Amino acid sequence: MVIAGCPRPRRCVLPARRRRSGLRTGKRVVVAALSWLIVAPALCGTIEGREALAQLRVAAEQGDADAQYRLGYVYQRGLGTPSHPRQAEQWYLRAARQGHPLAQFELGQMYRKGEQIPRDEGAAFQWLHSAAEHGLSRAQYILGVMYRDAVGHSRDYVQAHKWFEIARAGGHRFAARARDALGSNMSAAQIREAGELARVWLMDRRYPKP
């Protein structure tokens, strides 16, 4: 369905593989289908957007981590509903506790920035570290910054260098520059140690232990 004044989503129909999977799981297909409703009609305050938001809340309350993350995103940014940072925090938290890396990242950023909720450097470090361990390069880069600048953790150049290198390997465009700049303040032994830690981390993710 196209709503006047709203952008047409590029793809409203789920790929066949996901569509078949969704039919088997029921709740999952509802959550996946909501992605374009939240991006397009909800922004215009349509009936469809409000219904999508209501369905999203039902899925979130039933424990679906992806729905919880999406609902947190909606409340944080005020998409189709007034911005509500505390609601965003709570929904992100519920998804983060289930291991959702994007929820962990957004929650960590909220705590780190302290713009919408009180700043909590310890909680920011905890959740960004979790997102980094899940392979999110944005979180890996920021974790390197936090180690470098002693935010939420004591300063540790070896760990900062390690995470910058991991983020670089994951495609983060600023990570190599940050790693090299940090290296000028480190000894050759520290750089070698950081490089080995990064190599082991990457190898463990590439070839997980059975």
DRENMARTOR-456790 format. One record per residue: chain; residue in one letter; x, y, z of N, C-alpha, C, CB in turn. Coordinates in steps of 0.001 Angstrom, whole numbers. Glycine has a CB too. Layout:
kette/rest/n.east/n.north/n.up/ca.east/ca.north/ca.up/c.east/c.north/c.up/cb.east/cb.north/cb.up
A/A/X/Y/Z/X/Y/Z/X/Y/Z/X/Y/Z .
...
//
This chain:
kette/rest/n.east/n.north/n.up/ca.east/ca.north/ca.up/c.east/c.north/c.up/cb.east/cb.north/cb.up
A/M/851/-1204/0/0/0/0/878/1242/0/-959/12/1233 .
A/V/566/2230/-841/1316/3472/-897/448/4582/-338/1770/3793/-2344 .
A/I/968/5348/618/244/6443/1251/711/7756/637/456/6442/2795 .
A/A/-236/8610/275/116/9878/-338/1045/10658/579/-1142/10697/-657 .
A/G/2109/11195/22/3043/12000/802/4102/11197/1513/2303/12796/1795 .
A/C/3998/9877/1491/4983/9036/2149/5895/8415/1113/4304/7949/2993 .
A/P/7153/8201/1484/8059/7571/518/7654/6140/245/9498/7614/1021 .
A/R/7803/5725/-1017/7503/4341/-1378/8663/3462/-910/7268/4192/-2925 .
A/P/8385/2441/-124/9462/1547/278/10023/815/-926/8972/547/1326 .
A/R/11325/561/-885/11957/-115/-2007/11450/-1536/-2167/13456/-120/-1833 .
A/R/11174/-2177/-1034/10711/-3560/-1117/9778/-3831/44/11901/-4557/-1111 .
A/C/8530/-4117/-242/7549/-4379/802/7311/-5870/966/6239/-3670/491 .
A/V/7734/-6653/-6/7514/-8098/40/8786/-8760/519/7087/-8656/-1348 .
A/L/8661/-9624/1501/9822/-10309/2034/10397/-11263/1005/9465/-11057/3309 .
A/P/11730/-11427/988/12318/-12442/120/11706/-13801/407/13841/-12496/299 .
A/A/11664/-14659/-619/10972/-15944/-490/11472/-16754/678/11121/-16746/-1749 .
A/R/12783/-16762/890/13337/-17584/1971/12821/-17121/3322/14868/-17541/1952 .
A/R/12852/-15794/3533/12364/-15265/4804/10857/-15422/4914/12753/-13794/4958 .
A/R/10155/-15292/3777/8707/-15407/3817/8298/-16808/4246/8103/-15068/2453 .
A/R/8972/-17818/3718/8643/-19187/4118/8964/-19427/5576/9389/-20190/3256 .
A/S/10114/-18867/6012/10493/-19021/7412/9484/-18344/8319/11887/-18452/7658 .
A/G/9019/-17134/7864/8060/-16404/8674/6750/-17145/8817/7812/-15049/8085 .
A/L/6326/-17806/7765/5087/-18559/7833/5181/-19703/8842/4730/-19101/6459 .
A/R/6398/-20212/9013/6576/-21300/9978/6569/-20775/11408/7882/-22048/9704 .
A/T/7067/-19535/11594/7192/-19048/12957/6100/-18073/13364/8511/-18400/13131 .
A/G/5300/-17616/12450/4179/-16754/12782/4603/-15361/13189/3379/-17365/13874 .
A/K/5081/-15225/14406/5394/-13915/14950/6486/-13220/14163/5802/-14036/16391 .
A/R/7452/-13978/13656/8584/-13397/12950/8157/-12667/11684/9586/-14473/12606 .
A/V/7215/-13190/10959/6804/-12545/9716/6133/-11217/10009/5861/-13451/8919 .
A/V/5433/-11097/11152/4820/-9828/11528/5899/-8797/11793/3917/-9996/12763 .
A/V/6922/-9175/12561/7998/-8242/12887/8740/-7801/11639/8970/-8873/13875 .
A/A/9049/-8739/10740/9772/-8398/9515/8951/-7465/8635/10135/-9664/8739 .
A/A/7658/-7741/8516/6805/-6923/7651/6655/-5509/8179/5435/-7562/7506 .
A/L/6848/-5312/9490/6682/-3989/10073/7795/-3032/9686/6610/-4096/11563 .
A/S/8908/-3544/9180/10052/-2679/8919/9685/-1529/7990/11195/-3484/8322 .
A/W/8967/-1804/6892/8631/-721/5974/7480/122/6494/8282/-1278/4609 .
A/L/6592/-466/7306/5504/331/7878/6034/1394/8819/4515/-565/8614 .
A/I/7054/1024/9611/7615/1990/10537/8389/3066/9786/8519/1293/11554 .
A/V/9079/2707/8722/9881/3676/7985/9018/4620/7161/10863/2961/7083 .
A/A/7880/4128/6602/7111/4991/5718/5821/5511/6351/6785/4252/4457 .
A/P/4717/4736/6431/3478/5313/6923/3541/5848/8342/2417/4309/6843 .
A/A/4304/5205/9224/4319/5675/10608/4845/7096/10702/5164/4750/11475 .
A/L/5745/7458/9814/6278/8802/9829/5211/9828/9495/7430/8915/8865 .
A/C/4188/9424/8778/3125/10343/8377/1916/10264/9303/2697/10050/6954 .
A/G/1978/9468/10348/878/9380/11300/-363/8729/10735/533/10731/11792 .
A/T/-220/7770/9834/-1373/7116/9235/-1943/6054/10156/-996/6500/7899 .
A/I/-3144/5591/9819/-3766/4495/10560/-2896/3251/10461/-5190/4206/10027 .
A/E/-2374/3001/9261/-1522/1828/9078/-298/1877/9973/-1093/1709/7629 .
A/G/276/3074/10087/1452/3227/10936/1136/2973/12395/2036/4608/10775 .
A/R/-12/3471/12868/-406/3250/14271/-682/1781/14531/-1649/4083/14626 .
A/E/-1303/1125/13558/-1565/-301/13713/-260/-1094/13738/-2471/-804/12582 .
A/A/678/-688/12893/1976/-1364/12869/2677/-1219/14206/2859/-805/11746 .
A/L/2591/-7/14770/3218/235/16063/2577/-616/17153/3126/1715/16430 .
A/A/1252/-752/17094/559/-1581/18075/963/-3043/17949/-951/-1441/17913 .
A/Q/1073/-3534/16708/1494/-4915/16498/2935/-5128/16943/1337/-5299/15031 .
A/L/3746/-4110/16732/5144/-4191/17156/5236/-4324/18667/5925/-2957/16684 .
A/R/4412/-3563/19374/4407/-3641/20836/3953/-5019/21304/3498/-2555/21430 .
A/V/2952/-5585/20638/2491/-6927/21021/3624/-7929/20887/1288/-7365/20156 .
A/A/4334/-7886/19752/5447/-8805/19543/6547/-8577/20572/6008/-8650/18130 .
A/A/6812/-7321/20898/7845/-7003/21880/7458/-7523/23262/8087/-5488/21932 .
A/E/6214/-7330/23626/5758/-7798/24939/5757/-9315/25039/4366/-7270/25228 .
A/Q/5675/-9991/23893/5734/-11446/23877/7172/-11968/23941/5050/-11976/22633 .
A/G/8142/-11036/23969/9522/-11435/24169/10390/-11475/22938/9546/-12732/24777 .
A/D/9899/-11013/21784/10696/-11029/20571/11765/-9931/20654/9794/-10836/19318 .
A/A/13040/-10330/20664/14130/-9374/20850/14204/-8357/19724/15448/-10105/20960 .
A/D/13956/-8784/18480/14021/-7855/17364/12906/-6815/17458/13934/-8611/16036 .
A/A/11726/-7243/17864/10618/-6299/18053/10935/-5327/19191/9297/-7058/18347 .
A/Q/11549/-5813/20247/11929/-4944/21363/12932/-3898/20914/12509/-5768/22516 .
A/Y/13903/-4333/20111/14879/-3376/19576/14195/-2331/18703/15965/-4107/18768 .
A/R/13328/-2779/17791/12639/-1849/16885/11766/-870/17668/11779/-2624/15868 .
A/L/11106/-1354/18696/10252/-475/19490/11102/564/20227/9411/-1296/20495 .
A/G/12245/132/20742/13150/1088/21366/13603/2152/20383/14354/373/21944 .
A/Y/13903/1736/19159/14339/2653/18115/13242/3677/17805/14723/1874/16842 .
A/V/12005/3182/17722/10860/4060/17445/10704/5101/18553/9559/3232/17303 .
A/Y/10769/4671/19805/10582/5596/20929/11763/6557/21066/10392/4813/22235 .
A/Q/12956/6094/20782/14109/6973/20900/14053/8109/19892/15390/6184/20720 .
A/R/13621/7798/18668/13635/8784/17590/12283/9432/17329/14118/8142/16336 .
A/G/11259/8990/18043/9943/9600/17866/9348/9343/16500/10028/11070/18096 .
A/L/9407/8097/16031/8860/7742/14721/7395/7334/14861/9683/6599/14075 .
A/G/6495/8213/14436/5076/7914/14511/4501/8019/15908/4828/6557/13985 .
A/T/5309/8459/16863/4886/8601/18254/5833/9597/18903/4888/7217/19016 .
A/P/5406/10293/19961/6338/11220/20608/7589/10501/21115/5648/11938/21767 .
A/S/8719/11183/21053/9964/10616/21555/9837/10342/23052/11154/11565/21271 .
A/H/10292/9177/23479/10182/8784/24885/11459/8025/25256/8892/7901/25141 .
A/P/12536/8764/25626/13824/8121/25884/13787/7020/26938/14804/9149/26300 .
A/R/13004/7186/27984/12963/6161/29028/12327/4873/28524/12199/6673/30242 .
A/Q/11289/5009/27691/10700/3822/27078/11708/3166/26141/9406/4183/26314 .
A/A/12439/3997/25401/13468/3460/24508/14511/2685/25296/14138/4590/23712 .
A/E/14953/3274/26394/15948/2602/27246/15450/1247/27715/16292/3472/28457 .
A/Q/14210/1184/28176/13684/-66/28713/13545/-1138/27635/12339/178/29373 .
A/W/13090/-746/26437/12947/-1751/25375/14296/-2191/24840/12095/-1204/24234 .
A/Y/15230/-1254/24713/16583/-1637/24330/17178/-2604/25354/17475/-391/24189 .
A/L/16943/-2302/26629/17503/-3131/27688/16975/-4554/27618/17194/-2529/29048 .
A/R/15681/-4687/27370/15102/-6027/27278/15679/-6804/26104/13585/-5940/27147 .
A/A/15875/-6122/24978/16468/-6794/23819/17950/-7074/24055/16285/-5942/22550 .
A/A/18647/-6129/24668/20081/-6288/24915/20356/-7484/25812/20658/-5022/25544 .
A/R/19512/-7682/26797/19688/-8814/27711/19488/-10155/27004/18715/-8697/28881 .
A/Q/18813/-10115/25853/18655/-11334/25053/19774/-11494/24016/17299/-11323/24349 .
A/G/20755/-10597/24071/21896/-10716/23169/21728/-10036/21829/22183/-12131/22940 .
A/H/20804/-9084/21703/20594/-8384/20436/21682/-7322/20282/19165/-7738/20375 .
A/P/22624/-7476/19335/23768/-6559/19264/23411/-5118/18932/24728/-7053/18252 .
A/L/22412/-4892/18080/22037/-3513/17757/21406/-2818/18958/21068/-3485/16568 .
A/A/20625/-3562/19727/20056/-2994/20949/21160/-2685/21952/19024/-3958/21569 .
A/Q/22130/-3575/22068/23265/-3330/22957/24011/-2069/22535/24220/-4538/22963 .
A/F/24197/-1902/21225/24897/-727/20720/24120/555/21031/25124/-853/19210 .
A/E/22833/575/20688/22034/1791/20899/21941/2133/22381/20622/1618/20311 .
A/L/21782/1118/23217/21699/1351/24656/23026/1904/25174/21328/45/25401 .
A/G/24123/1296/24729/25428/1789/25137/25660/3230/24720/26506/917/24563 .
A/Q/25225/3566/23522/25375/4939/23036/24528/5922/23851/24988/5018/21555 .
A/M/23338/5509/24225/22503/6382/25051/23191/6669/26375/21121/5746/25293 .
A/Y/23746/5631/27000/24438/5816/28275/25734/6612/28102/24740/4458/28911 .
A/R/26423/6392/26991/27701/7080/26769/27509/8570/26527/28437/6459/25588 .
A/K/26518/8902/25710/26298/10305/25345/25607/11092/26448/25477/10387/24077 .
A/G/24668/10455/27142/23959/11145/28215/23120/12309/27751/24925/11624/29217 .
A/E/22621/12268/26514/21825/13368/25983/20338/13196/26280/22040/13490/24489 .
A/Q/19854/11940/26237/18430/11687/26441/18143/11081/27813/17908/10767/25355 .
A/I/19117/10410/28371/19013/9825/29709/20313/10144/30433/18747/8263/29654 .
A/P/20342/10025/31776/21577/10330/32503/22759/9501/32016/21375/10100/33987 .
A/R/23895/10124/31943/25099/9431/31479/25541/8389/32495/26237/10432/31218 .
A/D/25942/7230/31985/26421/6136/32828/27562/5455/32079/25263/5112/33174 .
A/E/28782/5863/32367/29927/5368/31603/30151/3868/31812/31185/6136/31992 .
A/G/29885/3386/33036/30053/1966/33303/29092/1116/32489/29863/1690/34772 .
A/A/27818/1521/32463/26825/783/31676/27106/911/30192/25410/1283/31985 .
A/A/27567/2094/29760/27908/2289/28359/29013/1323/27939/28341/3740/28108 .
A/F/30044/1221/28773/31154/320/28467/30670/-1129/28402/32270/463/29520 .
A/Q/29835/-1515/29357/29334/-2900/29403/28603/-3271/28117/28397/-3091/30606 .
A/W/27654/-2423/27694/26828/-2791/26552/27561/-2620/25227/25563/-1967/26545 .
A/L/28437/-1627/25128/29214/-1487/23899/30236/-2616/23768/29922/-125/23866 .
A/H/30758/-3074/24892/31665/-4220/24854/30921/-5460/24360/32280/-4479/26252 .
A/S/29703/-5653/24843/28909/-6801/24389/28634/-6724/22899/27589/-6878/25157 .
A/A/28260/-5528/22413/27991/-5362/20981/29257/-5589/20168/27421/-3960/20694 .
A/A/30396/-5141/20685/31667/-5349/19995/32002/-6831/19902/32793/-4600/20710 .
A/E/31774/-7554/20974/32042/-8991/20972/31130/-9728/19986/31863/-9564/22383 .
A/H/29951/-9159/19730/29046/-9743/18749/29457/-9408/17314/27631/-9265/19004 .
A/G/30492/-8597/17142/31002/-8332/15800/30568/-7028/15166/30604/-9413/14925 .
A/L/29969/-6121/15920/29499/-4855/15355/30674/-3873/15291/28320/-4263/16205 .
A/S/31092/-3532/14080/32306/-2722/13929/32162/-1333/14538/32664/-2594/12463 .
A/R/30967/-763/14492/30761/552/15119/31047/490/16606/29327/1049/14883 .
A/A/30578/-581/17239/30814/-750/18672/32291/-1013/18946/29956/-1899/19228 .
A/Q/32939/-1755/18085/34360/-2050/18254/35189/-767/18198/34835/-3041/17174 .
A/Y/34857/96/17270/35580/1368/17157/35377/2220/18413/35113/2146/15904 .
A/I/34139/2350/18839/33856/3179/20015/34476/2573/21267/32341/3347/20205 .
A/L/34495/1255/21346/35138/603/22477/36628/946/22508/34936/-923/22409 .
A/G/37254/967/21336/38649/1396/21269/38831/2808/21789/39157/1307/19849 .
A/V/37922/3699/21420/37973/5081/21898/37839/5126/23415/36866/5924/21241 .
A/M/36949/4311/23964/36720/4312/25408/37942/3784/26161/35484/3470/25752 .
A/Y/38569/2743/25643/39816/2262/26251/40909/3329/26148/40283/949/25569 .
A/R/40998/3980/25023/42028/5001/24808/41849/6190/25737/42009/5473/23364 .
A/D/40590/6610/25911/40307/7833/26661/39889/7577/28106/39229/8610/25965 .
A/A/39970/6325/28551/39612/5969/29932/38178/6357/30264/40565/6641/30917 .
A/V/37242/5949/29409/35817/6198/29630/35153/4877/30002/35142/6830/28360 .
A/G/34681/4775/31235/34022/3558/31694/34981/2452/32065/33096/3066/30648 .
A/H/36271/2697/31896/37295/1683/32167/38629/2411/32290/37342/575/31033 .
A/S/39573/1811/32996/40898/2414/33082/41542/2443/31698/41789/1639/34083 .
A/R/42417/3425/31473/43058/3567/30166/43902/2335/29854/43930/4839/30123 .
A/D/43748/1819/28628/44472/622/28220/44755/738/26721/43658/-685/28552 .
A/Y/45948/1190/26387/46289/1402/24981/46352/86/24199/47623/2130/24875 .
A/V/46759/-986/24845/46837/-2271/24148/45442/-2723/23724/47503/-3344/25046 .
A/Q/44491/-2640/24644/43116/-3015/24303/42512/-2052/23283/42248/-3050/25564 .
A/A/42822/-770/23403/42313/204/22429/42836/-120/21031/42719/1645/22832 .
A/H/44125/-388/20923/44739/-723/19638/44127/-1998/19076/46264/-885/19788 .
A/K/43924/-2982/19946/43306/-4250/19532/41933/-4010/18910/43179/-5206/20734 .
A/W/41096/-3229/19586/39730/-3029/19097/39699/-2152/17846/38866/-2403/20190 .
A/F/40626/-1203/17746/40705/-430/16504/41061/-1346/15334/41747/708/16633 .
A/E/41996/-2269/15564/42395/-3185/14504/41247/-4118/14116/43611/-4001/14941 .
A/I/40501/-4603/15099/39354/-5469/14821/38293/-4696/14037/38755/-6026/16139 .
A/A/38051/-3450/14441/37075/-2628/13721/37542/-2370/12288/36848/-1290/14457 .
A/R/38855/-2140/12111/39390/-1944/10763/39150/-3175/9903/40889/-1623/10819 .
A/A/39391/-4344/10487/39170/-5592/9746/37702/-5762/9382/39647/-6795/10566 .
A/G/36818/-5178/10196/35392/-5253/9923/34887/-4183/8975/34643/-5167/11191 .
A/G/35791/-3318/8503/35410/-2324/7509/35145/-930/8030/34227/-2783/6818 .
A/H/35428/-648/9305/35176/692/9830/36175/1680/9231/35263/701/11378 .
A/R/35675/2746/8674/36530/3629/7872/37484/4494/8688/35675/4514/7035 .
A/F/37214/4722/9967/38093/5565/10773/39046/4764/11661/37263/6484/11630 .
A/A/38865/3463/11696/39589/2644/12669/41095/2602/12409/39039/1237/12660 .
A/A/41505/2465/11157/42934/2381/10852/43654/3661/11248/43148/2100/9364 .
A/R/43036/4799/10985/43647/6078/11348/43789/6193/12865/42811/7253/10797 .
A/A/42747/5788/13589/42807/5847/15060/43868/4895/15597/41434/5504/15674 .
A/R/43941/3719/15009/44951/2733/15435/46360/3269/15220/44772/1407/14668 .
A/D/46627/3842/14050/47959/4335/13737/48334/5528/14620/48041/4723/12262 .
A/A/47369/6408/14871/47646/7558/15736/47970/7096/17152/46446/8525/15755 .
A/L/47236/6105/17615/47490/5573/18952/48849/4896/19016/46392/4588/19356 .
A/G/49229/4220/17936/50496/3503/17904/51697/4384/18155/50655/2827/16597 .
A/S/51586/5672/17827/52717/6587/18042/52996/6816/19523/52446/7924/17362 .
A/N/52043/6449/20382/52214/6597/21831/52479/5264/22526/50983/7246/22434 .
A/M/52735/4214/21735/52924/2881/22289/54308/2352/21941/51841/1923/21774 .
A/S/54775/1431/22762/56047/791/22463/55836/-287/21400/56675/185/23747 .
A/A/56923/-723/20782/56827/-1779/19779/56264/-3054/20392/58199/-2054/19153 .
A/A/56629/-3341/21642/56129/-4539/22319/54618/-4458/22538/56848/-4732/23664 .
A/Q/54140/-3283/22903/52695/-3107/23101/51933/-3282/21790/52401/-1719/23698 .
A/I/52483/-2760/20714/51827/-2883/19412/51771/-4342/18981/52562/-2041/18351 .
A/R/52866/-5056/19219/52881/-6489/18876/51851/-7250/19704/54289/-7090/19101 .
A/E/51767/-6929/20993/50786/-7594/21856/49364/-7324/21378/50948/-7129/23310 .
A/A/49073/-6060/21070/47735/-5694/20590/47408/-6405/19288/47628/-4176/20398 .
A/G/48386/-6456/18395/48169/-7129/17117/47880/-8606/17285/49367/-6948/16228 .
A/E/48577/-9239/18217/48346/-10663/18462/46963/-10886/19075/49438/-11236/19387 .
A/L/46567/-10031/19997/45232/-10147/20597/44143/-9999/19529/45042/-9081/21705 .
A/A/44325/-9052/18624/43347/-8854/17550/43319/-10065/16624/43672/-7576/16748 .
A/R/44503/-10584/16303/44574/-11745/15413/43856/-12943/16025/46037/-12104/15112 .
A/V/44079/-13190/17309/43433/-14316/17975/41924/-14127/18004/43975/-14482/19401 .
A/W/41486/-12897/18295/40039/-12620/18335/39415/-12901/16974/39767/-11148/18756 .
A/L/40027/-12413/15934/39486/-12596/14586/39502/-14061/14166/40277/-11765/13584 .
A/M/40550/-14776/14521/40626/-16194/14184/39564/-16994/14928/42016/-16742/14503 .
A/D/39331/-16652/16187/38307/-17358/16961/36930/-17151/16361/38316/-16894/18415 .
A/R/36676/-15970/15819/35361/-15721/15203/35256/-16384/13852/35105/-14222/15060 .
A/R/36370/-16490/13153/36354/-17115/11838/36257/-18641/11938/37602/-16719/11057 .
A/Y/36936/-19177/12940/36948/-20632/13133/36555/-20947/14574/38355/-21235/12798 .
A/P/35280/-20805/14908/34856/-21040/16297/35124/-22455/16740/33387/-20735/16460 .
A/K/35397/-22594/18027/35661/-23904/18583/34369/-24716/18636/36288/-23783/19981 .
A/P/34444/-26027/18367/33218/-26862/18383/32671/-26986/19793/33503/-28273/17807 .
//
